[in-house]
């Protein structure tokens, strides 16, 4: 399991049922609505602005900006939750 998968599992395991339900109901093109609130939470929780293992992983994938990193995490969470439906 790579660092992104670990992050997704960590986020889902620590979500309230309300947040899980909001992910279940969203369409993929609605995920951008989560950028400020939930995206900010992710950027702060994983210190994407300051570097670290998760930030380094994304940079190795060509993703340089923390906003884009959190967007990819949100999408990965959404995909995983859709699989669990």
QUIURPE-V150667 format. One record per backbone hydrogen bond with DSSP energy under -1.0 kcal/mol. NH is the residue of the N-H (numbers start at 1). CO is the residue of the C=O. Records with the same first field share a line. If there is no record, write none. Layout:
NH->CO  CO
This chain:
6->2
7->3
8->4
9->5
10->6
11->7
12->8
13->9
14->10
15->12
20->16
21->17
22->18
23->19
24->20
25->21
26->22
30->27
31->28
33->30
34->31
35->32
39->34
41->37
42->38
43->39
44->40
45->41
46->42
47->44
48->43
50->47
56->52
57->53
58->54
59->55
60->56
61->58
62->59
63->58
69->65
70->66
71->67
72->68
73->69
74->70
75->71
76->72
77->73
78->74
79->75
80->76
81->77
82->78
83->79
84->80
